[in-house]
Amino acid sequence: MRTFRTRPVRISQRSVVIAIECVESHRYRSSNGCRFSAFVEPVALVVCSPETVRALDMQGNPVDVDALRRDVPALDAEIDTYDQSLDLAR
C-alpha cells in the first residue's frame, strides 16, 4: 500500500516548510507466518510564505504545486492552516 503524508519541518513567522513523504507498506503471508515491511521516502518540500507557495523535488527542481495538491489530499489543509497564521503575522 502506498500513501502520501505531510509533515511540517520548519515553522517561522515568515515561512513554513512542509515535507511530502511517500509511505509504502507491504504485508506477506508465508508458511512461516506473516511479515510486514515499510519505508518512508521524501518526495518534495513545499515552502509557504505570505507571497507564494512553491514546491521542490528532492533534487531541487520545481514541482507543480497543483499536481501535489491533487496527489496529496492532506496538503491543502496543511497549507490553509499555515496560510492563515502567516496572514496574522504580517
C-alpha positions as CSV (number, residue, x, y, z in Angstrom):
1,M,0.0,0.0,0.0
2,R,1.4,3.4,-1.0
3,T,0.2,6.7,0.6
4,F,1.5,10.2,0.9
5,R,1.7,12.3,4.1
6,T,2.7,15.8,5.1
7,R,4.9,16.9,7.9
8,P,5.9,20.4,8.8
9,V,9.7,20.6,9.2
10,R,10.3,24.3,9.8
11,I,7.9,26.9,11.0
12,S,8.8,30.6,11.4
13,Q,6.9,33.9,11.4
14,R,7.7,34.4,7.7
15,S,7.5,30.9,6.2
16,V,6.7,27.3,6.7
17,V,8.4,24.3,5.1
18,I,6.3,21.2,4.7
19,A,7.8,17.8,3.7
20,I,5.8,15.5,1.5
21,E,6.7,11.8,2.2
22,C,5.7,8.6,0.5
23,V,4.9,5.8,2.9
24,E,4.9,2.3,1.4
25,S,4.0,-0.8,3.3
26,H,3.8,-4.5,2.4
27,R,2.3,-7.5,4.2
28,Y,3.4,-11.0,3.3
29,R,1.9,-14.4,4.3
30,S,4.1,-17.4,4.1
31,S,4.1,-20.9,5.6
32,N,6.2,-19.4,8.4
33,G,3.7,-16.7,9.4
34,C,3.2,-13.1,8.4
35,R,5.8,-10.5,7.6
36,F,5.5,-6.7,7.4
37,S,7.8,-4.2,5.8
38,A,7.5,-0.4,5.4
39,F,9.6,2.5,4.3
40,V,9.3,6.3,4.2
41,E,10.8,8.2,1.3
42,P,10.9,12.0,1.0
43,V,9.3,13.2,-2.2
44,A,9.2,17.0,-2.1
45,L,9.4,20.2,0.0
46,V,6.7,22.8,0.0
47,V,7.7,26.3,1.0
48,C,4.8,28.6,2.1
49,S,5.3,32.3,2.6
50,P,2.8,35.2,2.6
51,E,3.6,35.9,-1.0
52,T,3.7,32.4,-2.6
53,V,3.6,28.6,-2.2
54,R,6.4,26.8,-4.0
55,A,7.4,23.1,-4.2
56,L,10.7,21.5,-5.0
57,D,11.6,17.8,-5.5
58,M,14.4,16.2,-3.6
59,Q,16.9,17.3,-6.4
60,G,15.9,20.9,-6.0
61,N,13.8,21.1,-9.2
62,P,10.5,22.9,-9.2
63,V,7.3,20.8,-8.9
64,D,3.8,21.8,-9.8
65,V,2.0,22.7,-6.5
66,D,-1.4,22.0,-8.1
67,A,-0.3,18.4,-9.0
68,L,1.0,17.8,-5.5
69,R,-2.4,19.1,-4.1
70,R,-4.2,16.5,-6.3
71,D,-1.8,13.7,-5.3
72,V,-1.6,14.6,-1.6
73,P,-5.1,15.5,-0.2
74,A,-3.8,16.5,3.2
75,L,-1.6,19.2,1.6
76,D,-4.5,21.6,1.1
77,A,-5.4,21.6,4.8
78,E,-1.8,21.9,5.8
79,I,-1.2,24.9,3.5
80,D,-4.5,26.5,4.6
81,T,-3.6,26.2,8.3
82,Y,-0.2,27.9,7.9
83,D,-1.6,30.4,5.3
84,Q,-3.9,31.8,7.9
85,S,-1.2,32.0,10.6
86,L,1.2,33.7,8.1
87,D,-1.5,36.3,7.3
88,L,-1.8,37.1,11.0
89,A,2.0,37.5,11.3
90,R,2.0,40.3,8.6
